[in-house]
Amino acid sequence: MCTHGDTKATEREKRNDMSFSRKKSFTFGAYGGVDKFTCGDEMRPDPAEDNLLDTVASPASDSKPFLSSSSNLRDTELFEIIEKLQGSRIDEQRCEFPLPLKSQVLTLGRELPLILPSKLGGYWIDPPLERLVDVSPTSSHYGLDPECYDIMERDGEAKVYRDFFCSRYHHSFTAVDASLGPLVLSVCLEEEENRLRVILRMKESSLHGIFSSSLFPNIPSAVELAKMLCDRVTVSKFEVVSYLKAPELITAFDEHRVSPNFKFGILYQKDGQLTEEDILSNNDESEEFKEFLSLLGETIQLQGFTRFRGGLDVCHGQTGSEAVFTSFHGREIMFHVATKLPFTDGDPQQLQRKRHIGNDIVALVYQEGQTPFLSEVIKSHFLHCFLVVRRIHRAEESDGADYQVCVSAREDVPPFGPVIPDPPLFTRSLLRGFLLTKLINAEISCYKAERFSRLELRTRSSLLESLQAELSTRSKCMVGDPSLSSLACSEGLRGMSEGSGGFIENFKRAIRVRSHSFDTLGVPRKSGVTVSQRPRAEKDGESDKSPGPQPAPTDSYGPAELKDQTSPQEET
């Protein structure tokens, strides 16, 4: 015959068994990780259910146990609330391997792939995993000839206006189409070639065309030329641009996507490290890792550094004292090396490091050991591509090592070169040229991903609208348009020069925040915004010239008021 006490004990055992299967790891605030994996009496009971069972099972005359249970219930609920408040931020960023996979990764003795596919998908891997099973050398030469490495251009026709129009007599026109929005047209007569060169700038893109003059008995009108390039043009007339500095404004717009500067993150992954916290918490650098950094570029002192700084502080030491920098085919590259960025005791998220690396679009991961990398481990809105490098020691080679390379990118990032050879191995002499070319092409290709292309379209639309408005207003003032009074004209131009909406001022604001980042990708923007920014590859232009401490990135893709509306742990 069962007593009330036996019934209560049985119920508690059932609940403990269920809790044993559900309990998972958590992190308590910023004071380190606590893995709770307990059972039996050590397990915290369900407060509501336990309260009900205690009430039913306890005799009516025995009130002390019930009071004790109520007190324990309040304590339990209090600590649960504290756990959730302090543990949720880091838990939201944690992306661990499933337990069976983690166990398998740590126990297998054979060589493992550099990157494992995400359980949720969304990334492609190159080379595919089947090509990474056997990387034993098959010849004495690996990699491709560096002469065949082609660096992609962000916008191949961005400098057409500078190269073919600015040095020749030409005309520009503006209009606002009912369906296409603002239009800026430039026409140049190349008499020596007997042809017309035309550029039509629209929100979606710019169209460039060359027409033989023999096609026209008379030089066609601006409307006719625009419709020859785009049959969706519906305007009946264009306004002539008579502002003397118009070429300067138009050139700035056409080349707003062109930048010779790039910045990339470098993560150092030791053997057995599977989480973002572990990887970002590395401080010491092995000789092998230092050798790899020296292969990429020169370790420079940030204090007083005058070249491209990639958003790092060169005056007050707020972003560390050293960084890795290099020049490559006319491009300047700054590397955000995780181990050289400031380390914060008691912060497992290491936001001082993640706010730089998480705001990059491409990151390089250097592995020591056999632990694979998972793309979703580093949680970021902006990181779209990872290049993972692992050193393969080979005693028979004179230099004693080859480097194995693998790439992973989000599924909407188009493939990019150079092609990874088979086997995917490189000697030290060939690795640098391949990696730098691959990193640059990776970033340019990432801009074609859905999130970045959407932001880029918004940026272009805002800048074009500002350009058309300023060219139109300044031209009217130039010719003394009676529709604008002299007072209104002077006030309007003064307002533009003071930054209330002029194209140059908007463009400068776009440049100033290059070293920061985009605003939230797909998150609604705050009201009152007049212009947005172009993608991060063109950041760090004029901002690199201004001394002083750098504020923390605000996930803004435009002016300072475009702030991220995500939680602090996603300051990426």
Disulfide bonds with the S-S distance in Angstrom:
Cys477-Cys489 1.73
